[in-house]
Amino acid sequence: DIVLTQSPGTLSLSPGERATLSCRASQTVHSSYLAWYQQKPGQAPRLVIYGASSRATGIPDRFKGTGSGTDFTLTINGVEPEDFAVYYCQQYGFSLYTFGQGTKLEIK
Amino acid sequence: EVQLVQSGGGLVQPGRSLRLSCEASGFTFDDYAMHWVRQVPGKGLEWVSSLTWNSAHTTYADSVKGRFTISRDNARNSLYLQMSSLTTEDTAFYYCVKDAEFDNSGYFEYWGQGTLVTVSS
């Protein structure tokens, strides 16, 4: 199975700063099959990025997904108060889906 | 508006069975693959099972293979997860999830509200 490792575990930032979240895979991931989700307390996850770089419906353009191969990044340019949440990366390969362990973006 | 309304969670004893349901609306249900994803409270996400639009192809995580069965009734716009031989390790929130394609797009487009399954004696 492909293991996804996210870093950092927790990211403390002030509103307006840039957030850079990393997701590293144990094997090459096809870019079409790399996604990012946002989860706020008490809520279901929400799709943010799919295909490594495409924004989901309703996601503002301050969210940007980049990367290929084994290294992927979610960047939030100018974090807004509503962006503080846990973010998960996810891949699909060999008919299996796996998630990273999550990065918590918290208010500094 | 896509809606996935889940039901069927609750407290169940180890070794027993439970069936989760998910009723879909706001889209053409039989055009899309569907999935179940679970989350132990306070922990990360774990994919459980997937089903293509016509039920021709199902996949399961190793942790549930042989114990859980995913199914759908396109006439009722509903997805199901039959869980048997439950253990305390199966305690989690279970999410019904819509795919973006009829087969597997590789990601989870819309999520239900989740239902808590607690396995305890």
Interface residues (C-beta under 8 A of the other chain):
Chain A: H30 S32 Y33 A35 Y37 A44 P45 R46 L47 Y50 G51 A56 Y88 Q90 Q91 Y92 S95 L96 Y97 T98 F99 G100 Q101 G102
Chain B: H35 V37 G44 L45 E46 W47 S50 T59 A61 Y95 A100 N104 S105 G106 Y107 F108 E109 Y110 W111 G112 Q113 G114
